[in-house]
């Protein structure tokens, strides 16, 4: 069967789309090692797998987009007096465990005050950050040191070079023995320690306890008692991501630390991340719900199908185009009637003479407007027509007289001269 132009076009288009699909399907996927900690991000340093595992492992686990102040306002006893929240301890059934996993956060003064109030009321807060900034460290009497050599961008290069891993030591508690976790140094570049100079700015809290140490014995995670609550400062936020859970058996590291939050409902807040605003977009919500996701896909497929059928070439009826009619005779008659109604016989005679000169030149090569004497032109015109020169000369002289002099030409004289010019033209052409 012979393919027409349209069928061949759509066949090549379908083959091209199929090749593009196969190329994209079998091409190795490129990973982005940029930390986002977003619940929708499936890249190594996103939190899609992390939140999915915790949702199925911890009862009541949820991810919200609210700050410490907003969470504090949601506490039951703060609804009557929102401007001056109480700092008295909450009943155990109303306390919460709050988890923050981000790269770097600059907490405001309101955030720190709200954090202190949450802790004093008996809530537990775990801050998993790569840098705790001066405001937070001064508030809780700590200091930090950051090793800039272990940047996240260099992690992929060091892994390709086969550089060895470092060790994280999670200390002994009442339920678990000491455990060693092998991780890349880029996963824990921050070291925490007590700062005696900031003691005057410390809130009323109990002693601190080191939970995790690195290979050099430096503290990586601390546990602080503040009022009735507990604050956990963890310098390994990347261990609470998709990569952290899927890298060997290091998932036990995250669950071991999260076990300190047990007993209360766990809430992970994304309000301090760079993707907090984008994660609440309507399109993200549509993709997170399977029915809405399929409805979106069906709508896009229907739109593409409509575009496919609308792109087909439509065969329109070709109209019959008639050649333009020759209106020269009609135009000439119209001009003639115009001159005739104006009674301008001299101008009409002049137009006829110019037309006569053009025709004579085309037929015989005689130029009646060459500027030669009228007697010579009359004699040459007699030769072309075959008439006697004595008959041509009086008529030609009278014609030239009427054209040159500033006198009116009667209608009878105009007709006489036009008839003569028509007769001469016929003789020349015959």
C-alpha angles and dihedrals in degrees: 000000000000115000117230123219095264095046093048091049094052091043091055090045092053091047091051093050090048091052091049091050093050091047093051092044097052098035111104110255117246115227125216113220094195112125112238104150087204120156089226098048115102094183119111096269097039124098104231095109092036094055093042092054093045092048090058095040104042119052113229095015113155140167118224138174100227133119127232090263092053091047090049091051089055092060110111098240094049096065096081096048107025095164095057108032115201119247096203114120119270123231112268093250091058098048123105139204112226122199125195118186113178141131102241126348128189102207117205124226090258091053092052093047091049090048091053091049092050090052095046090053091058103264123137121231126189115193111195102187137147092219126022097194127220098278093059094041093049091049094056098032099251140125132203138202123204125204104217091189091075098064119164092237089061094051095084092049093049091048091053090050090056096241114172126257128247127231132244118201116207108198131236121275135170094279107028136047123227112289130195119214122195110218138152114270089239089071094066111028093146126087122192129203142162116276112208093188091063094052093105090060095047118117119236102283142141128247123305127239130206112233103174132024131187127229091279093054094253121142116258099167129030135190118212129186112219116178108308093336138071131235120205118197111195121181095195105077092152089067087066094062137084091273093047092056096043099044104102114292094329091113085087088065093062094043091047091057093041089055087075087067095055120121094048131067109269119230122185113199124205095185093110097050129099089239097050094106095042094049091065096054117128092242091056090052092049091053092048094058114068096212093049090043092056091045089055092048093048090049092052091047091050091049091051090048091052091048090051094054093040091053092062113110113256117216109224124195109264108228120227108250112207119209114252114266120246104255096171094106092047091049092050092050090049092052091046092052090048093055091042093054090049089054090226096146095161095056091045090050090050092053091049091050092052090050090048092051090051093050093047091051091050094047102040108007092243112143108209090183097054093113096246120140115284091240092059092044090049091051093049090047088053089054092052095048096040093232128130113275090226090062097045098047100063092047094045091046092052090049093052090046093056091048096050104039123078093239134115120258119222122229092245092053091049093052091046094053093044091051090051093050091049090050092050091049092052091050091050094047094042 
